[in-house]
Structures are given as structure tokens and as C-alpha cells.
Amino acid sequence: MLSPDVESAMNAQIAAELYSSHLYLAMSAYCESINMPGSARWFAAQSDEEREHGLKFIRHVVDRGGRVTLIGMDPPPVDFGSALGAFEQALTHEMNVTQMIDGLVGLAVQHGDYASQVFLQWFVTEQVEEERRLMYVAITRARRRLYLTHAQSRMLHGQVRYNIPSRFIDEVPRDQIAWLSPPRRRSRDAVDVDTADTVAGPFKRISTSFA
């Protein structure tokens, strides 16, 4: 049986996966409208994949004797500024989803839910590939520069989580990166003295650019 906390978090993840499907479908429609059929097909395929992810979570909740609650969602944007803008927003979105998956894993560990831990490992691996794919798509689509923003911390399941920048920044040659704010390396649970004020402002951002 799923604990109430894990079941609630799983239902939130179902909503996030279904929203992802809607978001990518909106991006596909946008790319069609600006005559970029290749990007449109790519986003449409991603939309189908995200819906399948949502169904995987639904099956897991049902198999574990839980109750699936479909939560309402906001409509996705309809204008992304450009195809590159859509890819940049997709990357940001996937990094947020990664944080949600990480939070779910932590919750499953906290509750000794070994079945959910095994189930979630597939998504942990999948999110790594999602981030890598979108990072490189964004880099190769950029005409001159690519700007990335990073939230140092955010609220997740009622707790402040400290985030690290995308792991794939380290795969980009150092001479191709210009930090607009100094990078700060730390573990997810550590709080640096000079950044403790981010607890009160969890969406303070660091920006980077690729020249």
C-alpha cells in the first residue's frame, strides 16, 4: 500500500506529466505555425512520451492499491517567441520535473517504500536523458548566444530544496561559457553562509550564457 504522502506526491507527478504532454503539444502547434515542421514533429513525439509517463504513474498507483486523483492544470502558453524559445522553456521545464522526481525518490526512501523506489529509478535515468537531449538541442539551435537561468532553491513538498545547475554545463568547454553570476557548487542539502538569504527568496537566479 502507498502511504498517504507518497500517494499525494504521485498524483501531483501525474498532473505534472500530463501538463508536460500538453505543453509539448502546444510547442508543436507553435512550431507548425512558424513553418518549422521538423521541430513540430519532435515536440509532438515528446508530447506522446510524456503522456505515457503519466500513464506509468497511474498504473503504479493503482497496482499499489492507491487512489488516482486527476488534478486540474493551467493551460500551457501558446506563444514561445521562437523555436529556440520553445526549446529553452522545455529544458527549464524538464529540470523542474527532475527536481520533482528527486523529491519523490526522497519521499519513498523516507517512508521505506522499496517498490516505489525501484519504480522511480526508471524515471531518474529518463530525466537525465531528457535534460541532455534538450540541452544540446538548445545549444545547437542558438544563433549567437544561449542564456540559461538557474533557481538556487525552491519549495518542494513543504521544504526548501537547494538546486544545482544542470549537470550538462560541465560537458560544455570552459572557454564557451560566460557566467553572469558566479557559479556556486554545493550539495543539495548544504546552505552556504553567503546564500542563506535564498531561503526567504527561493527563486533567486543565476544566469549563464554560451558565447
LOVEX-830507 format. One line per field, with one value per residue: residue number from 1; residue in one letter; x, z, y of N, C-alpha, C in turn; chain. Coordinates in steps of 0.001 Angstrom, whole numbers, plus 524288, in hexadecimal, padded with zeros to 5 digits. Atoms other than C-alpha are relative to their C-alpha. Example, Ala and Ser with C-alpha at 12.3 -4.5 7.8 and 13.67 -1.06 7.14 Angstrom:
REM LOVEX-830507
i <- [1,2]
aa <- [A,S]
n.xx <- [8037A,7FCCC]
n.zz <- [80000,7FFC4]
n.yy <- [7FB5A,7FB5A]
ca.xx <- [8300C,83566]
ca.zz <- [81E78,81BE4]
ca.yy <- [7EE6C,7FBDC]
c.xx <- [80384,7FCFE]
c.zz <- [80000,802DA]
c.yy <- [804B0,80442]
ch <- [A,A]
REM end
This chain:
REM LOVEX-830507
i <- [1,2,3,4,5,6,7,8,9,10,11,12,13,14,15,16,17,18,19,20,21,22,23,24,25,26,27,28,29,30,31,32,33,34,35,36,37,38,39,40,41,42,43,44,45,46,47,48,49,50,51,52,53,54,55,56,57,58,59,60,61,62,63,64,65,66,67,68,69,70,71,72,73,74,75,76,77,78,79,80,81,82,83,84,85,86,87,88,89,90,91,92,93,94,95,96,97,98,99,100,101,102,103,104,105,106,107,108,109,110,111,112,113,114,115,116,117,118,119,120,121,122,123,124,125,126,127,128,129,130,131,132,133,134,135,136,137,138,139,140,141,142,143,144,145,146,147,148,149,150,151,152,153,154,155,156,157,158,159,160,161,162,163,164,165,166,167,168,169,170,171,172,173,174,175,176,177,178,179,180,181,182,183,184,185,186,187,188,189,190,191,192,193,194,195,196,197,198,199,200,201,202,203,204,205,206,207,208,209,210,211]
aa <- [M,L,S,P,D,V,E,S,A,M,N,A,Q,I,A,A,E,L,Y,S,S,H,L,Y,L,A,M,S,A,Y,C,E,S,I,N,M,P,G,S,A,R,W,F,A,A,Q,S,D,E,E,R,E,H,G,L,K,F,I,R,H,V,V,D,R,G,G,R,V,T,L,I,G,M,D,P,P,P,V,D,F,G,S,A,L,G,A,F,E,Q,A,L,T,H,E,M,N,V,T,Q,M,I,D,G,L,V,G,L,A,V,Q,H,G,D,Y,A,S,Q,V,F,L,Q,W,F,V,T,E,Q,V,E,E,E,R,R,L,M,Y,V,A,I,T,R,A,R,R,R,L,Y,L,T,H,A,Q,S,R,M,L,H,G,Q,V,R,Y,N,I,P,S,R,F,I,D,E,V,P,R,D,Q,I,A,W,L,S,P,P,R,R,R,S,R,D,A,V,D,V,D,T,A,D,T,V,A,G,P,F,K,R,I,S,T,S,F,A]
n.xx <- [80342,7FD52,80134,802D7,7FC63,7FDFC,80464,800FC,7FBB0,80097,80430,7FDCE,7FC8A,8036B,801A7,7FB7A,7FED8,8041E,7FF0E,7FB99,80220,802C8,7FC2C,7FD35,803B3,80066,7FB2A,80064,80396,7FD5D,7FC04,802DD,801EF,7FBA4,7FDD0,7FB8E,8027D,7FC99,8007E,80563,8004F,7FCF9,80312,80490,7FE23,7FF1D,80520,801CF,7FCAB,80170,8050C,7FED1,7FDD7,8046A,802B7,7FCC1,8010E,80551,7FFEB,7FD4D,80373,80441,7FDCC,7FE8E,804B0,8010D,80444,7FE34,802FE,7FE23,80022,80072,7FB15,80060,7FED1,7FAA2,7FF9A,80100,7FBE5,7FAF9,7FC3F,7FCFA,7FF20,7FC05,8029C,802E6,7FC43,7FDF2,8040D,8006D,7FBAA,8013E,8043E,7FE08,7FCDE,803C3,80217,7FBE0,80030,80498,7FEB9,7FC55,80300,8030C,7FC68,7FEE9,804B2,80080,7FC02,801B7,8044D,7FE93,8031D,7FC12,80253,8000F,7FA9B,7FE89,80315,7FE3C,7FAC3,80083,800E4,7FB1E,7FCBA,8029A,7FF6D,7FAAC,7FFE6,8033F,7FD02,7FB99,801FE,801D9,7FB88,7FD07,8035A,7FFFC,7FADB,7FF29,803BA,7FED2,7FD49,7FB50,7FF5F,80430,8002D,80287,800D7,7FFF7,80239,7FCAF,80322,8059E,80318,801CE,80268,7FFCB,7FAAB,7FC97,7FC19,7FBD9,7FF0A,7FAFD,800D2,8002C,7FB0C,7FDC7,7FCB2,7FA9E,7FE6A,7FEE4,7FAB1,7FFD3,7FF4E,804E0,803CE,7FF30,803A9,801D2,7FF74,7FC32,80232,7FF3B,80060,80135,8037C,8057E,801FC,7FCA6,80176,7FB7F,8011B,80122,804D3,8042B,80495,80364,80464,80467,80108,7FE4E,7FF7B,7FB89,7FDFF,7FACB,80062,7FB4E,800A6,7FC37,7FE9A]
n.zz <- [80000,80004,7FBAA,801E4,8020C,8050E,803B2,80173,8035C,80502,802DE,801E2,8045F,8046C,80229,8027F,804E2,803CC,8019D,803A9,8050B,8022E,80135,804CC,80452,80133,802B0,80542,8030C,800EC,8040C,804F7,8019D,80201,80459,7FE71,7FF4C,7FD5D,7FA64,7FE8F,7FF73,7FB61,7FB58,7FFE8,7FDFD,7FA69,7FD84,7FF69,7FC16,7FAD0,7FE9B,7FE63,7FABC,7FC78,7FF8D,7FCBF,7FA92,7FEC6,7FF3A,7FB1E,7FB9F,7FFDD,7FE80,7FA7A,7FCDB,7FEF5,802C4,803BC,80017,8043E,7FE48,80443,80179,802F2,80593,8014C,80358,80595,802F0,7FD7B,801F7,80440,7FF14,7FBE8,7FB19,7FE62,7FDFE,7FB05,7FC0F,7FF2C,7FC9F,7FAB9,7FE08,7FEC3,7FB41,7FBAB,7FF72,7FD84,7FA6D,7FDDA,7FFBE,7FBA6,7FB35,7FF5D,7FE48,7FA87,7FCFA,7FFE0,7FC54,7FAC4,7FE49,80099,80451,8038E,8052C,802B6,8012C,804B7,80446,80141,8023D,805B4,80110,7FED9,804A9,80463,7FF82,8018F,805B7,801BA,7FF50,803AC,8054B,8009E,7FF8D,804E1,80406,7FF38,80164,805AA,8029F,7FECA,80437,7FDF4,7FA70,7FD47,7FA86,7FC89,7FAAB,7FC2E,7FADC,7FBF1,7FC5B,80103,7FC47,801F7,7FBC5,7FB34,7FE38,8039B,80280,80278,80514,80298,80593,80342,7FFFD,80542,800C1,7FF87,804E0,803C1,7FF34,7FC74,802BB,80296,7FBFE,7FD30,7FBA7,7FEC7,7FA57,7FEC5,7FED1,7FAA1,7FF9F,7FAC9,7FFEF,8002C,7FAD3,7FD58,8006B,7FF86,7FCDB,8033E,80302,7FC6A,800D3,80405,7FD75,80038,80588,8024D,805AA,801AB,8048D,8023C,805AC,802E8,805A4,80353,8042F]
n.yy <- [7FB55,7FAFA,7FC80,7FB5A,7FC17,801C4,7FFED,7FA8C,7FE41,802BD,7FD5C,7FB0E,80144,80142,7FAF8,7FD97,802CE,7FEBC,7FA96,80036,801AC,7FB7D,7FBF0,80167,7FFB1,7FA6A,7FE9D,8023A,7FCB9,7FB05,800C8,80085,7FADD,7FCD6,802F3,8033A,80526,803BB,7FF0D,80159,805B4,80184,7FEBF,80376,8050C,7FF3F,7FFC0,8056E,8028D,7FE14,8025F,80559,7FFA5,7FF53,80501,8036B,7FE9F,801B4,805AD,80135,7FEAC,803DB,8050E,7FFE7,7FF5B,7FA84,7FD7C,7FC0F,7FB27,7FCAF,7FA96,7FC42,7FD82,7FB1F,800B1,7FE8A,7FB5A,800E0,7FD4F,800E9,7FC39,80256,80592,80051,7FEC8,804A7,803CE,7FE0E,800CA,805A3,8018E,7FE29,80340,80533,7FFA7,7FFD9,80549,80307,7FED8,802B1,80590,8009E,7FF84,804CA,8041C,7FEF6,80132,805B6,801DC,7FE6C,80364,8057D,8021F,80227,800DA,7FAF2,7FE94,802E0,7FDBB,7FAAF,80001,7FF67,7FA7A,7FD3F,800A3,7FD67,7FA56,7FEA8,7FFE1,7FBA1,7FB2B,7FFF3,7FF3B,7FAA2,7FC7B,7FFDA,7FDB5,7FA54,7FDEF,8002B,7FC8A,7FA88,7FD50,7FD73,80106,802BC,7FE60,803BA,7FE22,8043B,7FEB9,80242,8030D,7FFE9,802FC,80502,80301,7FD02,7FF2C,7FD32,8035B,7FD07,80263,7FF4A,7FEFB,804AE,802E9,8000B,7FB69,801D1,8027F,7FBD8,7FDEF,7FB8C,7FB06,7FEA2,7FE80,7FB18,7FFB3,7FABE,7FFEB,80414,80526,801BC,805A7,801D9,8047A,7FE6F,7FEB1,7FC39,7FA82,7FC92,7FB5D,7FB78,800B9,8018B,7FCB6,8023E,802AD,7FC60,7FEE8,804ED,80002,7FCE1,802CE,7FF6B,80069,80130,7FF62,80282,7FC68]
ca.xx <- [80000,80444,80572,7FC8F,80864,80DF5,80087,7FE64,80BDD,80963,7FCA2,803D6,80DC2,802DC,7FDD6,80B96,80D93,8006E,80363,8105B,808D0,8000E,80BB5,8130C,806D3,80578,813AF,8113A,805AD,80DB4,818CA,80EFB,809DE,8177B,81A3A,823BB,81DF0,829F3,82978,81AB4,81C24,82674,81DDA,81215,81A07,81E1D,80FD0,80C4A,817C2,813C3,805E1,80B71,81335,806A3,8004D,80BCC,8098A,7FAF5,7FD83,80701,7FD72,7F274,7FB34,7FF37,7F124,7F115,7E6DC,7E9DA,7E554,7E65C,7E9A7,7E5B0,7F07E,7F2C4,7F2C3,80069,8056D,80218,80D6A,81B9D,8222E,829FD,82D32,83955,830CC,82868,8344D,839A0,82CA1,82C15,83984,83590,8292B,8307E,839F4,82E42,828A5,835C3,834E1,82740,82C0E,8377A,82DEE,82576,83124,8349C,82699,8265A,83318,82DB8,821C2,8294C,8219F,82B01,8219C,82024,82ED8,830EB,825FE,82B98,8395B,834B9,8303C,83CF7,8446F,83A70,83B6E,84A2C,84838,83D5A,845FB,851A8,84987,84332,84FE5,856B6,84B01,84AB5,8595B,85956,84D72,8531A,8575D,860E5,85E83,85683,85277,84F27,8494E,84A4E,841E7,84AF1,83FC8,8315A,8265F,8234B,819F7,81A51,82929,8337B,83BC1,848EA,84B5E,857AF,85945,8571F,86184,8638F,86981,875CE,875C6,87716,8851D,888DB,88CB1,87EDF,87850,87706,870DB,86896,86866,87319,87041,86E8A,8711E,86AFE,86387,854AE,8531F,85E2D,85BA2,866C9,867C6,867A5,85B67,8535D,84A73,84536,83CBC,8343E,83543,8356E,8355E,8419E,8484F,855AE,85739,86112,8637E,86A36,8718D]
ca.zz <- [80000,7FD32,808BD,807DC,805D3,7FABB,7F47E,7F4D2,7EEE8,7E467,7E0BC,7DFD5,7D6EC,7CE5D,7CCB9,7C97C,7BF2D,7B8CA,7B8FA,7B262,7A7B0,7A5BF,7A610,79B84,79345,79449,79040,784BE,7804F,781D2,7798B,76F0C,76EFD,76C48,761A0,7690E,766B7,76B6B,778CA,778E1,776BF,78163,78B5C,7876B,78A08,79741,79A60,797EF,7A059,7ABBC,7AB39,7AC18,7B804,7BE62,7BB6B,7C1A4,7CE38,7CDA0,7CC22,7D787,7E099,7DCE3,7DE21,7EBCB,7F029,7EFD3,7EAC2,7DE75,7DF49,7D2C0,7D67C,7CDE6,7C681,7C0EF,7B21B,7AC1D,7A50E,796B7,792A2,7957E,78E22,7854E,7838B,78BDE,79637,7966F,7983A,7A306,7AA31,7A835,7AE6E,7BA1B,7BB7A,7BB1F,7C587,7CE36,7CB89,7CF52,7DC67,7DE6A,7DB54,7E4B2,7EF1E,7ECC6,7EE38,7FB0C,7FFC5,7FC18,80394,80F45,80FA8,80D05,80069,7F926,7EE14,7EAD3,7EBAF,7E16E,7D902,7D9A7,7D59B,7C777,7C815,7CE5C,7C2B0,7B902,7BE73,7BCB8,7AE56,7ACE7,7B25F,7AA04,79D98,79FD1,7A416,79785,78F0A,79513,79355,78513,781EB,787DF,77D82,785DF,79457,79D39,7AA7B,7B56E,7C2A6,7CEF1,7DB46,7E6E4,7EF49,7EEA2,7F72E,7F550,7FDFC,807F8,808F2,8030E,7F958,7F4F0,7E696,7DEB0,7D0BE,7C5A2,7C631,7B784,7B8D3,7BCB7,7AF59,7A86A,7A631,7B09C,7A6A0,7A120,7ADF2,7B3BA,7C14F,7C374,7D1F7,7D8A9,7D8AB,7E621,7E835,7F3C2,7F7B0,7F6DF,8059F,808B9,80B44,80878,811B4,8068C,80081,80CBA,808E1,7FDCE,807C7,807F4,7F93B,7F3A1,7E56C,7E541,7D859,7D29A,7C3F9,7BA81,7AC3F,7A1A2,79883]
ca.yy <- [80000,80DD0,81701,82306,82BD1,823AF,82230,830EF,83366,82926,82FEA,83CDE,8364B,830E1,83EC4,84376,838EB,83BAE,84A3B,84729,84027,84C10,8553A,84DCB,84CD7,85BA6,85CFC,853FF,85C2E,86890,86315,85F2A,86D18,872A2,868AC,86009,85276,84B12,85163,84F98,840F2,84016,846F3,83EA8,8325F,837E1,83A9B,82C57,82802,830A7,82B72,81DAE,821E8,8267D,81968,81245,819CC,81704,8087E,8089F,80F89,80627,7FA1D,7FE83,7FFF5,80EC3,8182A,81FF4,82E11,835D4,843C6,84F2F,8561E,863A0,864F3,86552,8717A,87332,87BF0,878A2,883AD,87ABA,86C63,86E8B,874CE,8688D,85FE1,86883,867FF,8594A,857D9,86023,8582E,84B34,84FD7,852FB,8457B,83F9F,84686,840EA,83323,834DA,83953,82D62,82460,82AFA,82989,81B17,818FB,8205C,81782,80AED,808FA,80000,7FCDB,80B42,80D39,802A5,8083F,81604,81201,81108,81F31,823AD,81E1C,82366,83138,83126,82E0A,83824,842E7,83EE8,83E5F,84B92,851F9,84E2A,85167,85F04,860E6,85CC3,86536,871A4,87B74,88335,8813D,87888,87DE8,87472,877CC,86FB9,8703A,86E5A,8693D,86611,860D4,8525A,84AA0,8559F,8560A,85EEB,85734,85C6E,859DE,85827,85D32,8539A,848F7,84A8C,85801,8509C,849FE,85720,85C0B,865EA,8702C,87000,873BC,88151,881D2,88DF6,88A9C,8828C,873DB,86DEB,85F8C,858CF,84CC6,84CD2,84DF7,8577E,865E0,86F4F,87ADC,8848A,87EAC,87C1F,8875D,87EF1,877EA,8840D,885AA,877E9,87C35,8847F,88161,87F47,88170,87BFB,87E67,876C6,87FDE]
c.xx <- [8036C,7FE94,7FD0B,8039C,80207,7FBAA,7FEDA,8043A,7FFB4,7FBBE,801CC,8038F,7FCE4,7FE3F,80478,8013D,7FBE5,80070,80488,7FE25,7FD34,803D1,802D1,7FC65,7FF3E,804D9,8000E,7FC87,80280,80402,7FD82,7FE6E,8044C,80315,8051C,7FE00,8036E,7FFAF,7FA8B,7FF72,802E1,7FCE3,7FB26,80180,800FF,7FADA,7FDDD,8030D,7FE80,7FAC0,800DA,80267,7FBA6,7FD12,80316,7FF04,7FA86,7FFDF,802A1,7FC80,7FBA5,80204,8015A,7FB4A,7FEAD,7FB6B,80241,7FC4B,80241,7FF24,7FF9D,8052F,7FEF1,80119,8059D,8001A,7FED5,80430,80520,80451,8031B,80074,8040B,7FD9A,7FCF2,803AE,8023F,7FC0A,7FF47,80453,7FF01,7FBCF,80201,8036E,7FC86,7FDAE,80406,80001,7FB5A,8010E,803BE,7FD2D,7FCBE,80369,80136,7FB6B,7FF43,803FA,7FE54,7FBD4,80148,7FCF0,803B3,7FDDB,7FFF0,80582,801D8,7FD32,80243,8056D,7FFDD,7FF68,804DC,80394,7FDB9,800BC,80583,8004F,7FCC3,8030B,80478,7FE1B,7FE60,8046A,802DB,7FCC0,80016,8052F,800AE,7FC3A,80143,80318,80512,80100,7FB4B,80054,7FCF3,7FF63,7FF89,7FDC3,80351,7FCEE,7FA49,7FD3F,7FE15,7FE13,800B3,8056F,8030A,80415,803FB,801B9,80596,7FEE9,7FFE3,8055B,802BC,802F1,805B9,801EF,8013F,80586,7FFEF,80059,7FB24,7FBD8,80199,7FBE0,7FE8D,7FFD3,803B3,7FD5D,8012F,7FF13,7FEE2,7FC8D,7FA69,7FE19,80342,7FE02,804EF,7FE6D,7FE5F,7FB21,7FB73,7FB17,7FC67,7FB86,7FB27,7FE86,80193,800B3,8040A,802DD,805AE,7FF5F,8053B,7FEED,80442,8012D,80111]
c.zz <- [80000,804E8,7FDD8,7FDA3,7FA9E,7FBEC,7FE2B,7FC4E,7FAA1,7FCB5,7FDEE,7FB56,7FB1D,7FD55,7FD17,7FACA,7FBD2,7FE38,7FC1B,7FA91,7FD47,7FE4E,7FAE6,7FB47,7FE5E,7FD1E,7FA6C,7FC86,7FEB6,7FB9B,7FA9C,7FDF9,7FDE0,7FBDC,8016A,80121,802C3,805E4,801EB,800D4,804DF,804FC,80067,80227,805E3,802FD,800ED,8044D,80580,801C7,801D6,8056F,80405,800D7,8033F,805C5,801A0,8010E,80525,804B0,80083,801D7,805C7,80388,80166,7FCD7,7FC81,80028,7FBC8,80179,7FB45,7FEE4,7FD09,7FA3A,7FEDC,7FCC1,7FA54,7FC9F,802FF,7FDDE,7FB5F,80120,8044A,8054E,80213,80250,8053E,80461,8012E,8039C,805A4,8027A,8019C,804DE,804D1,80102,802A8,805E3,80297,80098,80487,8053F,80120,801ED,805CB,80386,80083,803C5,80596,80223,7FF60,7FBC1,7FBBF,7FA7F,7FCDB,7FEA9,7FB02,7FB3F,7FE3E,7FD91,7FA09,7FE9C,8012A,7FB3F,7FB5F,80046,7FE9E,7FA15,7FDD4,80050,7FC11,7FA80,7FF1D,80072,7FACD,7FB6F,80072,7FE4A,7FA1A,7FD0D,800DC,7FB85,801E4,805B9,8020B,805B8,8032C,8055C,803A4,80527,8042C,803BC,7FE93,8042D,7FD6D,8049C,80543,8021E,7FBDE,7FDF0,7FD46,7FB17,7FE27,7FA47,7FCF8,7FFCD,7FAB3,7FEA1,8002C,7FB04,7FBBE,80108,8033A,7FD26,7FD0D,803D3,8027E,80442,80101,805E1,80166,80111,80594,80038,8059E,7FF92,8004A,80556,802CC,7FF2A,800BB,80310,7FC91,7FCBE,80384,7FF32,7FBE1,80263,7FFB8,7FA65,7FCAF,7FA1F,7FE1F,7FBB2,7FEC1,7FA22,7FDA9,7FA45,7FD35,7FB79,7FB00]
c.yy <- [804E7,8030D,804B4,8041E,7FE88,80011,8058C,80202,7FD67,80295,8054B,7FF0A,7FE87,80508,802A0,7FD68,8013F,805AA,80038,7FE7A,8047F,80448,7FECD,80000,805B3,801E1,7FDEA,80356,8053D,7FF75,7FF2C,8055C,80381,7FCFD,7FD3D,7FA82,7FC02,8008A,7FE8F,7FA22,7FE30,80102,7FC89,7FAA9,80057,8002A,7FA80,7FD30,801A9,7FDCA,7FA60,7FFED,80095,7FAE8,7FC15,8011F,7FE40,7FA28,7FE8E,80119,7FBF3,7FAAE,7FFBE,800FD,8058F,80207,8044E,804AB,8037E,805B4,80391,802A9,80510,7FEF2,80196,804FB,7FE9D,80290,7FF81,80384,7FE37,7FA2F,7FF43,80128,7FB5E,7FBEF,801B3,7FF2E,7FA37,7FE19,801A6,7FC97,7FAA0,80011,8005A,7FAA0,7FC81,800DA,7FD4D,7FA26,7FEF8,80056,7FB2A,7FB80,800B3,7FEA1,7FA17,7FDA2,80120,7FC59,7FA2D,7FD4C,7FE07,7FF23,80513,801C4,7FD4D,80242,8053B,80021,80091,805C2,80345,7FFC7,802ED,805E7,801CE,80083,80482,8051C,80059,80138,805AA,803F5,80071,80201,805EB,80261,80037,80383,805C9,80279,8028C,7FE9A,7FCFC,8018B,7FBFC,8027D,7FB5D,801EE,7FD4F,7FC89,8007E,7FCD4,7FAFB,7FCCA,802BF,80105,80304,7FC31,80377,7FD1D,800ED,8012F,7FAD9,7FD6A,80047,804F5,7FE60,7FD51,803FD,8020A,80506,80534,801B4,801DD,8052C,80053,805AF,800DC,7FB8A,7FAC8,7FE76,7FA29,7FE76,7FB3C,801EF,801E1,80423,80582,80340,804D9,8048F,7FF64,7FE75,8033A,7FDC7,7FCE2,8036E,8014D,7FB61,80013,803E6,7FD00,8013B,7FF50,7FEA1,80113,7FCFF,80399,7FCFF]
ch <- [A,A,A,A,A,A,A,A,A,A,A,A,A,A,A,A,A,A,A,A,A,A,A,A,A,A,A,A,A,A,A,A,A,A,A,A,A,A,A,A,A,A,A,A,A,A,A,A,A,A,A,A,A,A,A,A,A,A,A,A,A,A,A,A,A,A,A,A,A,A,A,A,A,A,A,A,A,A,A,A,A,A,A,A,A,A,A,A,A,A,A,A,A,A,A,A,A,A,A,A,A,A,A,A,A,A,A,A,A,A,A,A,A,A,A,A,A,A,A,A,A,A,A,A,A,A,A,A,A,A,A,A,A,A,A,A,A,A,A,A,A,A,A,A,A,A,A,A,A,A,A,A,A,A,A,A,A,A,A,A,A,A,A,A,A,A,A,A,A,A,A,A,A,A,A,A,A,A,A,A,A,A,A,A,A,A,A,A,A,A,A,A,A,A,A,A,A,A,A,A,A,A,A,A,A,A,A,A,A,A,A]
REM end
